[in-house]
């Protein structure tokens, strides 16, 4: 039944457009053109973000950052096994998902480390990816407080995730 929701909505929109004597196909083409224009606009930001994440992982900078931050984050109650997911999540959803799987394998899915990592994964956003994508699409040149506020929320959410998983 739920497989029919999207086709039903599309059919309803088509019937509504025909009933109202609107040029449905022309409207579809205009929407597709706008979508393509948006894709072309955000593509450089997307490529830059993906390259930056790949460089961060391949250079060993992520490992060095984990080693440097580990004692302070452990003092806040954040399990060591959840640190890779916590630190990668603001940058890349797919990379943090792969790290979550590694955490499950290394610590077990019911461990505090894995539970904290799973809660962090589900309750946070890929801040830099999302910001670059949507700010570029909206043609925003100065994000002002958006990134710092999102990072504060991510950090507080990570600490709370560890406490909940605890």
VMD Tcl script that builds the backbone (N, CA, C; Angstrom):
set m [mol new atoms 498]
animate dup $m
set s [atomselect $m all]
$s set {name element resname resid chain x y z} {
  {N N UNK 1 A 0.818 -1.204 0.000}
  {CA C UNK 1 A 0.000 0.000 0.000}
  {C C UNK 1 A 0.861 1.266 0.000}
  {N N UNK 2 A 1.885 1.287 0.883}
  {CA C UNK 2 A 2.722 2.485 0.950}
  {C C UNK 2 A 3.550 2.696 -0.315}
  {N N UNK 3 A 3.689 1.663 -1.128}
  {CA C UNK 3 A 4.413 1.795 -2.393}
  {C C UNK 3 A 3.640 2.648 -3.397}
  {N N UNK 4 A 2.367 2.830 -3.165}
  {CA C UNK 4 A 1.519 3.556 -4.106}
  {C C UNK 4 A 1.356 5.032 -3.760}
  {N N UNK 5 A 1.920 5.483 -2.657}
  {CA C UNK 5 A 1.702 6.862 -2.212}
  {C C UNK 5 A 2.272 7.863 -3.217}
  {N N UNK 6 A 3.524 7.714 -3.588}
  {CA C UNK 6 A 4.145 8.681 -4.510}
  {C C UNK 6 A 3.459 8.665 -5.872}
  {N N UNK 7 A 3.247 7.485 -6.491}
  {CA C UNK 7 A 2.523 7.515 -7.769}
  {C C UNK 7 A 1.121 8.112 -7.646}
  {N N UNK 8 A 0.447 7.869 -6.528}
  {CA C UNK 8 A -0.894 8.426 -6.336}
  {C C UNK 8 A -0.849 9.940 -6.245}
  {N N UNK 9 A 0.138 10.486 -5.541}
  {CA C UNK 9 A 0.273 11.944 -5.435}
  {C C UNK 9 A 0.586 12.532 -6.799}
  {N N UNK 10 A 1.470 11.900 -7.549}
  {CA C UNK 10 A 1.794 12.394 -8.896}
  {C C UNK 10 A 0.576 12.363 -9.807}
  {N N UNK 11 A -0.178 11.290 -9.735}
  {CA C UNK 11 A -1.387 11.184 -10.547}
  {C C UNK 11 A -2.406 12.243 -10.142}
  {N N UNK 12 A -2.545 12.470 -8.850}
  {CA C UNK 12 A -3.461 13.495 -8.358}
  {C C UNK 12 A -3.045 14.881 -8.868}
  {N N UNK 13 A -1.747 15.170 -8.858}
  {CA C UNK 13 A -1.274 16.463 -9.370}
  {C C UNK 13 A -1.545 16.577 -10.868}
  {N N UNK 14 A -1.323 15.530 -11.605}
  {CA C UNK 14 A -1.581 15.525 -13.043}
  {C C UNK 14 A -3.062 15.764 -13.324}
  {N N UNK 15 A -3.926 15.047 -12.639}
  {CA C UNK 15 A -5.373 15.201 -12.836}
  {C C UNK 15 A -5.814 16.612 -12.445}
  {N N UNK 16 A -5.273 17.117 -11.342}
  {CA C UNK 16 A -5.609 18.470 -10.888}
  {C C UNK 16 A -5.200 19.511 -11.927}
  {N N UNK 17 A -4.002 19.352 -12.492}
  {CA C UNK 17 A -3.539 20.286 -13.513}
  {C C UNK 17 A -4.378 20.245 -14.766}
  {N N UNK 18 A -4.734 19.056 -15.196}
  {CA C UNK 18 A -5.576 18.910 -16.389}
  {C C UNK 18 A -6.958 19.495 -16.120}
  {N N UNK 19 A -7.513 19.204 -14.952}
  {CA C UNK 19 A -8.833 19.701 -14.582}
  {C C UNK 19 A -8.863 21.226 -14.556}
  {N N UNK 20 A -7.771 21.837 -14.110}
  {CA C UNK 20 A -7.683 23.304 -14.048}
  {C C UNK 20 A -7.185 23.913 -15.358}
  {N N UNK 21 A -6.994 23.078 -16.347}
  {CA C UNK 21 A -6.555 23.515 -17.676}
  {C C UNK 21 A -5.195 24.218 -17.643}
  {N N UNK 22 A -4.282 23.653 -16.866}
  {CA C UNK 22 A -2.913 24.166 -16.770}
  {C C UNK 22 A -2.020 23.360 -17.714}
  {N N UNK 23 A -0.994 23.996 -18.258}
  {CA C UNK 23 A -0.049 23.270 -19.122}
  {C C UNK 23 A 0.888 22.411 -18.250}
  {N N UNK 24 A 0.442 21.218 -17.894}
  {CA C UNK 24 A 1.143 20.353 -16.944}
  {C C UNK 24 A 2.540 20.001 -17.437}
  {N N UNK 25 A 2.669 19.621 -18.678}
  {CA C UNK 25 A 3.967 19.223 -19.206}
  {C C UNK 25 A 4.934 20.407 -19.216}
  {N N UNK 26 A 4.455 21.594 -19.594}
  {CA C UNK 26 A 5.312 22.786 -19.577}
  {C C UNK 26 A 5.769 23.108 -18.154}
  {N N UNK 27 A 4.877 22.987 -17.196}
  {CA C UNK 27 A 5.236 23.234 -15.795}
  {C C UNK 27 A 6.269 22.221 -15.327}
  {N N UNK 28 A 6.108 20.972 -15.752}
  {CA C UNK 28 A 7.080 19.937 -15.408}
  {C C UNK 28 A 8.459 20.272 -15.970}
  {N N UNK 29 A 8.502 20.707 -17.230}
  {CA C UNK 29 A 9.777 21.057 -17.859}
  {C C UNK 29 A 10.428 22.266 -17.175}
  {N N UNK 30 A 9.623 23.278 -16.800}
  {CA C UNK 30 A 10.179 24.437 -16.074}
  {C C UNK 30 A 10.784 24.000 -14.736}
  {N N UNK 31 A 10.084 23.116 -14.033}
  {CA C UNK 31 A 10.591 22.613 -12.751}
  {C C UNK 31 A 11.867 21.813 -12.932}
  {N N UNK 32 A 11.912 20.997 -13.973}
  {CA C UNK 32 A 13.120 20.216 -14.243}
  {C C UNK 32 A 14.292 21.126 -14.584}
  {N N UNK 33 A 14.042 22.198 -15.351}
  {CA C UNK 33 A 15.106 23.151 -15.686}
  {C C UNK 33 A 15.618 23.853 -14.428}
  {N N UNK 34 A 14.712 24.259 -13.548}
  {CA C UNK 34 A 15.135 24.906 -12.303}
  {C C UNK 34 A 15.954 23.946 -11.441}
  {N N UNK 35 A 15.540 22.693 -11.414}
  {CA C UNK 35 A 16.298 21.689 -10.661}
  {C C UNK 35 A 17.692 21.502 -11.220}
  {N N UNK 36 A 17.807 21.486 -12.531}
  {CA C UNK 36 A 19.114 21.357 -13.171}
  {C C UNK 36 A 19.969 22.595 -12.899}
  {N N UNK 37 A 19.365 23.769 -12.962}
  {CA C UNK 37 A 20.100 25.006 -12.650}
  {C C UNK 37 A 20.624 24.973 -11.210}
  {N N UNK 38 A 19.805 24.501 -10.289}
  {CA C UNK 38 A 20.223 24.400 -8.890}
  {C C UNK 38 A 21.370 23.407 -8.752}
  {N N UNK 39 A 21.284 22.280 -9.439}
  {CA C UNK 39 A 22.341 21.271 -9.380}
  {C C UNK 39 A 23.665 21.840 -9.884}
  {N N UNK 40 A 23.617 22.597 -10.965}
  {CA C UNK 40 A 24.830 23.205 -11.513}
  {C C UNK 40 A 25.395 24.238 -10.532}
  {N N UNK 41 A 24.528 24.949 -9.844}
  {CA C UNK 41 A 24.964 25.966 -8.889}
  {C C UNK 41 A 25.662 25.343 -7.679}
  {N N UNK 42 A 25.128 24.232 -7.179}
  {CA C UNK 42 A 25.678 23.656 -5.951}
  {C C UNK 42 A 26.784 22.638 -6.203}
  {N N UNK 43 A 26.992 22.219 -7.437}
  {CA C UNK 43 A 27.986 21.200 -7.735}
  {C C UNK 43 A 29.397 21.569 -7.256}
  {N N UNK 44 A 29.901 22.777 -7.485}
  {CA C UNK 44 A 31.247 23.090 -6.991}
  {C C UNK 44 A 31.369 22.964 -5.473}
  {N N UNK 45 A 30.355 23.390 -4.743}
  {CA C UNK 45 A 30.389 23.267 -3.274}
  {C C UNK 45 A 30.384 21.803 -2.864}
  {N N UNK 46 A 29.600 21.007 -3.535}
  {CA C UNK 46 A 29.519 19.584 -3.228}
  {C C UNK 46 A 30.850 18.887 -3.495}
  {N N UNK 47 A 31.455 19.165 -4.635}
  {CA C UNK 47 A 32.742 18.559 -4.975}
  {C C UNK 47 A 33.810 18.985 -3.971}
  {N N UNK 48 A 33.834 20.265 -3.620}
  {CA C UNK 48 A 34.823 20.746 -2.645}
  {C C UNK 48 A 34.671 20.042 -1.307}
  {N N UNK 49 A 33.446 19.846 -0.847}
  {CA C UNK 49 A 33.215 19.180 0.431}
  {C C UNK 49 A 33.656 17.729 0.378}
  {N N UNK 50 A 33.325 17.025 -0.697}
  {CA C UNK 50 A 33.704 15.623 -0.817}
  {C C UNK 50 A 35.219 15.457 -0.881}
  {N N UNK 51 A 35.896 16.355 -1.579}
  {CA C UNK 51 A 37.362 16.304 -1.658}
  {C C UNK 51 A 37.970 16.584 -0.284}
  {N N UNK 52 A 37.433 17.572 0.427}
  {CA C UNK 52 A 37.955 17.904 1.753}
  {C C UNK 52 A 37.817 16.727 2.716}
  {N N UNK 53 A 36.689 16.039 2.685}
  {CA C UNK 53 A 36.483 14.870 3.553}
  {C C UNK 53 A 37.456 13.762 3.188}
  {N N UNK 54 A 37.639 13.514 1.899}
  {CA C UNK 54 A 38.568 12.470 1.461}
  {C C UNK 54 A 39.990 12.785 1.891}
  {N N UNK 55 A 40.404 14.042 1.781}
  {CA C UNK 55 A 41.743 14.441 2.198}
  {C C UNK 55 A 41.904 14.285 3.712}
  {N N UNK 56 A 40.878 14.676 4.454}
  {CA C UNK 56 A 40.906 14.552 5.913}
  {C C UNK 56 A 41.097 13.097 6.330}
  {N N UNK 57 A 40.396 12.188 5.691}
  {CA C UNK 57 A 40.518 10.770 6.022}
  {C C UNK 57 A 41.850 10.190 5.551}
  {N N UNK 58 A 42.227 10.460 4.311}
  {CA C UNK 58 A 43.410 9.843 3.719}
  {C C UNK 58 A 44.718 10.369 4.316}
  {N N UNK 59 A 44.716 11.599 4.786}
  {CA C UNK 59 A 45.951 12.185 5.301}
  {C C UNK 59 A 46.297 11.730 6.712}
  {N N UNK 60 A 45.353 11.105 7.381}
  {CA C UNK 60 A 45.587 10.704 8.766}
  {C C UNK 60 A 45.243 11.797 9.757}
  {N N UNK 61 A 44.735 12.915 9.255}
  {CA C UNK 61 A 44.381 14.028 10.140}
  {C C UNK 61 A 43.254 13.631 11.093}
  {N N UNK 62 A 42.351 12.786 10.630}
  {CA C UNK 62 A 41.256 12.360 11.493}
  {C C UNK 62 A 41.789 11.547 12.669}
  {N N UNK 63 A 42.726 10.654 12.409}
  {CA C UNK 63 A 43.334 9.858 13.482}
  {C C UNK 63 A 44.074 10.728 14.479}
  {N N UNK 64 A 44.800 11.708 13.973}
  {CA C UNK 64 A 45.532 12.613 14.861}
  {C C UNK 64 A 44.570 13.441 15.713}
  {N N UNK 65 A 43.490 13.881 15.110}
  {CA C UNK 65 A 42.485 14.649 15.842}
  {C C UNK 65 A 41.826 13.794 16.921}
  {N N UNK 66 A 41.539 12.539 16.580}
  {CA C UNK 66 A 40.958 11.622 17.567}
  {C C UNK 66 A 41.900 11.424 18.755}
  {N N UNK 67 A 43.162 11.235 18.471}
  {CA C UNK 67 A 44.141 11.045 19.544}
  {C C UNK 67 A 44.252 12.273 20.430}
  {N N UNK 68 A 44.221 13.438 19.829}
  {CA C UNK 68 A 44.366 14.676 20.599}
  {C C UNK 68 A 43.135 14.977 21.456}
  {N N UNK 69 A 41.954 14.697 20.920}
  {CA C UNK 69 A 40.724 15.038 21.624}
  {C C UNK 69 A 40.218 13.951 22.568}
  {N N UNK 70 A 40.722 12.745 22.415}
  {CA C UNK 70 A 40.214 11.608 23.160}
  {C C UNK 70 A 40.186 11.812 24.677}
  {N N UNK 71 A 41.254 12.291 25.311}
  {CA C UNK 71 A 41.198 12.449 26.777}
  {C C UNK 71 A 40.129 13.444 27.243}
  {N N UNK 72 A 40.003 14.553 26.568}
  {CA C UNK 72 A 39.019 15.569 26.964}
  {C C UNK 72 A 37.597 15.065 26.753}
  {N N UNK 73 A 37.364 14.383 25.642}
  {CA C UNK 73 A 36.018 13.890 25.367}
  {C C UNK 73 A 35.639 12.732 26.284}
  {N N UNK 74 A 36.634 11.894 26.642}
  {CA C UNK 74 A 36.367 10.835 27.611}
  {C C UNK 74 A 35.972 11.434 28.960}
  {N N UNK 75 A 36.586 12.555 29.324}
  {CA C UNK 75 A 36.246 13.229 30.585}
  {C C UNK 75 A 34.796 13.719 30.574}
  {N N UNK 76 A 34.256 13.999 29.396}
  {CA C UNK 76 A 32.858 14.417 29.272}
  {C C UNK 76 A 31.903 13.223 29.217}
  {N N UNK 77 A 32.446 12.019 29.284}
  {CA C UNK 77 A 31.607 10.833 29.276}
  {C C UNK 77 A 31.332 10.264 27.904}
  {N N UNK 78 A 32.035 10.741 26.893}
  {CA C UNK 78 A 31.827 10.238 25.531}
  {C C UNK 78 A 32.725 9.024 25.329}
  {N N UNK 79 A 32.136 7.847 25.064}
  {CA C UNK 79 A 32.936 6.631 24.896}
  {C C UNK 79 A 33.904 6.746 23.719}
  {N N UNK 80 A 35.057 6.157 23.899}
  {CA C UNK 80 A 36.102 6.260 22.879}
  {C C UNK 80 A 35.671 5.675 21.535}
  {N N UNK 81 A 34.894 4.615 21.564}
  {CA C UNK 81 A 34.456 3.980 20.322}
  {C C UNK 81 A 33.506 4.828 19.497}
  {N N UNK 82 A 32.866 5.799 20.128}
  {CA C UNK 82 A 31.934 6.653 19.391}
  {C C UNK 82 A 32.603 7.909 18.829}
  {N N UNK 83 A 33.858 8.148 19.215}
  {CA C UNK 83 A 34.542 9.374 18.763}
  {C C UNK 83 A 34.675 9.489 17.248}
  {N N UNK 84 A 35.059 8.433 16.522}
  {CA C UNK 84 A 35.152 8.597 15.070}
  {C C UNK 84 A 33.832 9.027 14.431}
  {N N UNK 85 A 32.734 8.421 14.879}
  {CA C UNK 85 A 31.417 8.788 14.333}
  {C C UNK 85 A 31.103 10.233 14.694}
  {N N UNK 86 A 31.352 10.576 15.950}
  {CA C UNK 86 A 31.059 11.939 16.419}
  {C C UNK 86 A 31.809 12.987 15.593}
  {N N UNK 87 A 33.090 12.746 15.349}
  {CA C UNK 87 A 33.902 13.747 14.654}
  {C C UNK 87 A 33.676 13.774 13.144}
  {N N UNK 88 A 33.275 12.651 12.565}
  {CA C UNK 88 A 33.065 12.627 11.116}
  {C C UNK 88 A 31.666 13.089 10.734}
  {N N UNK 89 A 30.705 12.934 11.635}
  {CA C UNK 89 A 29.305 13.227 11.305}
  {C C UNK 89 A 29.079 14.625 10.742}
  {N N UNK 90 A 29.688 15.684 11.276}
  {CA C UNK 90 A 29.432 17.013 10.687}
  {C C UNK 90 A 29.925 17.159 9.250}
  {N N UNK 91 A 30.806 16.256 8.814}
  {CA C UNK 91 A 31.396 16.383 7.483}
  {C C UNK 91 A 30.751 15.473 6.441}
  {N N UNK 92 A 30.490 14.218 6.810}
  {CA C UNK 92 A 30.049 13.260 5.802}
  {C C UNK 92 A 29.125 12.220 6.409}
  {N N UNK 93 A 27.956 12.086 5.838}
  {CA C UNK 93 A 27.007 11.084 6.300}
  {C C UNK 93 A 27.460 9.675 5.952}
  {N N UNK 94 A 27.947 9.472 4.735}
  {CA C UNK 94 A 28.352 8.123 4.331}
  {C C UNK 94 A 29.602 7.675 5.076}
  {N N UNK 95 A 30.558 8.573 5.284}
  {CA C UNK 95 A 31.765 8.203 6.031}
  {C C UNK 95 A 31.422 7.900 7.484}
  {N N UNK 96 A 30.541 8.692 8.091}
  {CA C UNK 96 A 30.170 8.430 9.483}
  {C C UNK 96 A 29.349 7.150 9.596}
  {N N UNK 97 A 28.570 6.809 8.572}
  {CA C UNK 97 A 27.833 5.546 8.579}
  {C C UNK 97 A 28.797 4.364 8.514}
  {N N UNK 98 A 29.838 4.487 7.695}
  {CA C UNK 98 A 30.854 3.422 7.629}
  {C C UNK 98 A 31.570 3.292 8.964}
  {N N UNK 99 A 31.856 4.415 9.614}
  {CA C UNK 99 A 32.498 4.370 10.928}
  {C C UNK 99 A 31.563 3.780 11.987}
  {N N UNK 100 A 30.274 4.030 11.859}
  {CA C UNK 100 A 29.298 3.433 12.775}
  {C C UNK 100 A 29.320 1.914 12.644}
  {N N UNK 101 A 29.385 1.437 11.411}
  {CA C UNK 101 A 29.454 -0.013 11.201}
  {C C UNK 101 A 30.723 -0.586 11.835}
  {N N UNK 102 A 31.850 0.110 11.687}
  {CA C UNK 102 A 33.102 -0.343 12.303}
  {C C UNK 102 A 32.975 -0.365 13.827}
  {N N UNK 103 A 32.275 0.607 14.371}
  {CA C UNK 103 A 32.065 0.647 15.824}
  {C C UNK 103 A 31.232 -0.554 16.262}
  {N N UNK 104 A 30.190 -0.887 15.495}
  {CA C UNK 104 A 29.370 -2.062 15.818}
  {C C UNK 104 A 30.210 -3.332 15.820}
  {N N UNK 105 A 31.070 -3.465 14.817}
  {CA C UNK 105 A 31.897 -4.669 14.699}
  {C C UNK 105 A 32.932 -4.723 15.827}
  {N N UNK 106 A 33.562 -3.596 16.106}
  {CA C UNK 106 A 34.641 -3.572 17.099}
  {C C UNK 106 A 34.147 -3.698 18.539}
  {N N UNK 107 A 33.025 -3.068 18.860}
  {CA C UNK 107 A 32.571 -3.005 20.242}
  {C C UNK 107 A 31.301 -3.817 20.511}
  {N N UNK 108 A 30.629 -4.250 19.458}
  {CA C UNK 108 A 29.349 -4.952 19.610}
  {C C UNK 108 A 28.206 -3.962 19.551}
  {N N UNK 109 A 27.091 -4.342 18.942}
  {CA C UNK 109 A 25.993 -3.388 18.738}
  {C C UNK 109 A 25.294 -2.943 20.023}
  {N N UNK 110 A 25.424 -3.715 21.105}
  {CA C UNK 110 A 24.768 -3.349 22.355}
  {C C UNK 110 A 25.700 -2.669 23.344}
  {N N UNK 111 A 26.910 -2.383 22.936}
  {CA C UNK 111 A 27.872 -1.745 23.837}
  {C C UNK 111 A 27.531 -0.267 24.010}
  {N N UNK 112 A 27.970 0.344 25.115}
  {CA C UNK 112 A 27.750 1.785 25.286}
  {C C UNK 112 A 28.378 2.609 24.152}
  {N N UNK 113 A 29.523 2.172 23.653}
  {CA C UNK 113 A 30.186 2.879 22.554}
  {C C UNK 113 A 29.299 2.888 21.310}
  {N N UNK 114 A 28.754 1.712 20.971}
  {CA C UNK 114 A 27.925 1.604 19.773}
  {C C UNK 114 A 26.591 2.316 19.952}
  {N N UNK 115 A 26.006 2.207 21.135}
  {CA C UNK 115 A 24.733 2.906 21.373}
  {C C UNK 115 A 24.928 4.419 21.275}
  {N N UNK 116 A 25.999 4.933 21.883}
  {CA C UNK 116 A 26.268 6.378 21.810}
  {C C UNK 116 A 26.493 6.805 20.360}
  {N N UNK 117 A 27.269 6.016 19.619}
  {CA C UNK 117 A 27.538 6.350 18.214}
  {C C UNK 117 A 26.256 6.330 17.394}
  {N N UNK 118 A 25.390 5.350 17.640}
  {CA C UNK 118 A 24.131 5.254 16.895}
  {C C UNK 118 A 23.220 6.432 17.207}
  {N N UNK 119 A 23.163 6.827 18.480}
  {CA C UNK 119 A 22.328 7.981 18.836}
  {C C UNK 119 A 22.896 9.251 18.221}
  {N N UNK 120 A 24.224 9.394 18.232}
  {CA C UNK 120 A 24.854 10.563 17.597}
  {C C UNK 120 A 24.544 10.601 16.113}
  {N N UNK 121 A 24.599 9.438 15.493}
  {CA C UNK 121 A 24.347 9.359 14.052}
  {C C UNK 121 A 22.914 9.758 13.727}
  {N N UNK 122 A 21.984 9.284 14.534}
  {CA C UNK 122 A 20.585 9.547 14.252}
  {C C UNK 122 A 20.091 10.911 14.681}
  {N N UNK 123 A 20.826 11.557 15.569}
  {CA C UNK 123 A 20.329 12.825 16.106}
  {C C UNK 123 A 21.147 14.028 15.652}
  {N N UNK 124 A 22.000 13.836 14.673}
  {CA C UNK 124 A 22.806 14.961 14.199}
  {C C UNK 124 A 22.749 15.038 12.681}
  {N N UNK 125 A 23.342 16.078 12.161}
  {CA C UNK 125 A 23.285 16.353 10.729}
  {C C UNK 125 A 24.695 16.529 10.193}
  {N N UNK 126 A 24.853 16.330 8.899}
  {CA C UNK 126 A 26.129 16.609 8.245}
  {C C UNK 126 A 26.190 18.120 8.016}
  {N N UNK 127 A 26.673 18.810 9.031}
  {CA C UNK 127 A 26.588 20.273 9.095}
  {C C UNK 127 A 27.234 20.945 7.888}
  {N N UNK 128 A 28.467 20.608 7.604}
  {CA C UNK 128 A 29.185 21.321 6.549}
  {C C UNK 128 A 28.641 20.979 5.166}
  {N N UNK 129 A 28.272 19.728 4.964}
  {CA C UNK 129 A 27.668 19.329 3.688}
  {C C UNK 129 A 26.350 20.060 3.485}
  {N N UNK 130 A 25.490 20.016 4.504}
  {CA C UNK 130 A 24.179 20.644 4.407}
  {C C UNK 130 A 24.302 22.148 4.239}
  {N N UNK 131 A 25.187 22.755 5.018}
  {CA C UNK 131 A 25.359 24.209 4.922}
  {C C UNK 131 A 25.879 24.603 3.544}
  {N N UNK 132 A 26.884 23.890 3.048}
  {CA C UNK 132 A 27.422 24.261 1.735}
  {C C UNK 132 A 26.376 24.063 0.648}
  {N N UNK 133 A 25.612 23.000 0.764}
  {CA C UNK 133 A 24.599 22.705 -0.244}
  {C C UNK 133 A 23.486 23.753 -0.237}
  {N N UNK 134 A 22.886 23.973 0.919}
  {CA C UNK 134 A 21.721 24.858 0.974}
  {C C UNK 134 A 22.092 26.332 0.919}
  {N N UNK 135 A 23.218 26.704 1.497}
  {CA C UNK 135 A 23.623 28.105 1.405}
  {C C UNK 135 A 23.999 28.457 -0.033}
  {N N UNK 136 A 24.629 27.509 -0.723}
  {CA C UNK 136 A 24.952 27.754 -2.134}
  {C C UNK 136 A 23.679 27.821 -2.968}
  {N N UNK 137 A 22.737 26.939 -2.695}
  {CA C UNK 137 A 21.484 26.932 -3.457}
  {C C UNK 137 A 20.706 28.222 -3.230}
  {N N UNK 138 A 20.777 28.766 -2.020}
  {CA C UNK 138 A 20.071 30.014 -1.702}
  {C C UNK 138 A 20.920 31.240 -2.017}
  {N N UNK 139 A 22.127 31.022 -2.550}
  {CA C UNK 139 A 23.043 32.098 -2.919}
  {C C UNK 139 A 23.403 32.984 -1.717}
  {N N UNK 140 A 23.586 32.352 -0.547}
  {CA C UNK 140 A 23.977 33.072 0.663}
  {C C UNK 140 A 25.497 33.175 0.674}
  {N N UNK 141 A 26.016 34.380 0.808}
  {CA C UNK 141 A 27.465 34.587 0.803}
  {C C UNK 141 A 28.050 34.595 2.211}
  {N N UNK 142 A 27.294 35.086 3.200}
  {CA C UNK 142 A 27.768 35.138 4.574}
  {C C UNK 142 A 26.793 34.372 5.465}
  {N N UNK 143 A 27.263 33.274 6.042}
  {CA C UNK 143 A 26.398 32.427 6.853}
  {C C UNK 143 A 26.261 32.951 8.283}
  {N N UNK 144 A 27.070 33.911 8.663}
  {CA C UNK 144 A 27.054 34.523 10.002}
  {C C UNK 144 A 27.143 33.473 11.096}
  {N N UNK 145 A 26.066 33.269 11.796}
  {CA C UNK 145 A 26.096 32.408 12.974}
  {C C UNK 145 A 25.588 30.991 12.701}
  {N N UNK 146 A 25.261 30.688 11.480}
  {CA C UNK 146 A 24.665 29.381 11.181}
  {C C UNK 146 A 25.617 28.232 11.529}
  {N N UNK 147 A 26.857 28.295 11.079}
  {CA C UNK 147 A 27.806 27.207 11.326}
  {C C UNK 147 A 28.175 27.123 12.809}
  {N N UNK 148 A 28.555 28.223 13.469}
  {CA C UNK 148 A 28.864 28.106 14.904}
  {C C UNK 148 A 27.691 27.586 15.738}
  {N N UNK 149 A 26.487 28.034 15.444}
  {CA C UNK 149 A 25.321 27.557 16.192}
  {C C UNK 149 A 25.095 26.068 15.936}
  {N N UNK 150 A 25.261 25.635 14.693}
  {CA C UNK 150 A 25.095 24.215 14.369}
  {C C UNK 150 A 26.161 23.373 15.058}
  {N N UNK 151 A 27.391 23.876 15.140}
  {CA C UNK 151 A 28.455 23.130 15.811}
  {C C UNK 151 A 28.222 23.033 17.317}
  {N N UNK 152 A 27.716 24.086 17.919}
  {CA C UNK 152 A 27.385 24.022 19.349}
  {C C UNK 152 A 26.284 22.988 19.580}
  {N N UNK 153 A 25.260 23.002 18.739}
  {CA C UNK 153 A 24.170 22.023 18.861}
  {C C UNK 153 A 24.695 20.608 18.663}
  {N N UNK 154 A 25.588 20.407 17.714}
  {CA C UNK 154 A 26.176 19.089 17.466}
  {C C UNK 154 A 26.954 18.614 18.685}
  {N N UNK 155 A 27.743 19.486 19.277}
  {CA C UNK 155 A 28.559 19.094 20.427}
  {C C UNK 155 A 27.677 18.760 21.626}
  {N N UNK 156 A 26.714 19.616 21.922}
  {CA C UNK 156 A 25.800 19.350 23.040}
  {C C UNK 156 A 25.027 18.062 22.776}
  {N N UNK 157 A 24.566 17.874 21.566}
  {CA C UNK 157 A 23.864 16.648 21.216}
  {C C UNK 157 A 24.734 15.418 21.382}
  {N N UNK 158 A 26.014 15.529 21.065}
  {CA C UNK 158 A 26.939 14.399 21.218}
  {C C UNK 158 A 27.121 14.037 22.692}
  {N N UNK 159 A 27.277 15.051 23.535}
  {CA C UNK 159 A 27.433 14.797 24.972}
  {C C UNK 159 A 26.153 14.171 25.540}
  {N N UNK 160 A 25.007 14.685 25.151}
  {CA C UNK 160 A 23.737 14.129 25.618}
  {C C UNK 160 A 23.544 12.710 25.087}
  {N N UNK 161 A 23.938 12.452 23.843}
  {CA C UNK 161 A 23.838 11.110 23.273}
  {C C UNK 161 A 24.637 10.113 24.106}
  {N N UNK 162 A 25.846 10.505 24.498}
  {CA C UNK 162 A 26.683 9.624 25.322}
  {C C UNK 162 A 26.026 9.396 26.686}
  {N N UNK 163 A 25.424 10.422 27.253}
  {CA C UNK 163 A 24.768 10.283 28.550}
  {C C UNK 163 A 23.548 9.360 28.451}
  {N N UNK 164 A 22.781 9.499 27.381}
  {CA C UNK 164 A 21.600 8.661 27.188}
  {C C UNK 164 A 22.011 7.207 26.967}
  {N N UNK 165 A 23.084 6.992 26.193}
  {CA C UNK 165 A 23.538 5.640 25.883}
  {C C UNK 165 A 24.191 4.979 27.087}
  {N N UNK 166 A 24.726 5.806 27.994}
  {CA C UNK 166 A 25.528 5.434 29.136}
  {C C UNK 166 A 25.208 4.259 29.893}
}
mol reanalyze $m
mol bondsrecalc $m
mol representation Tube
mol addrep $m
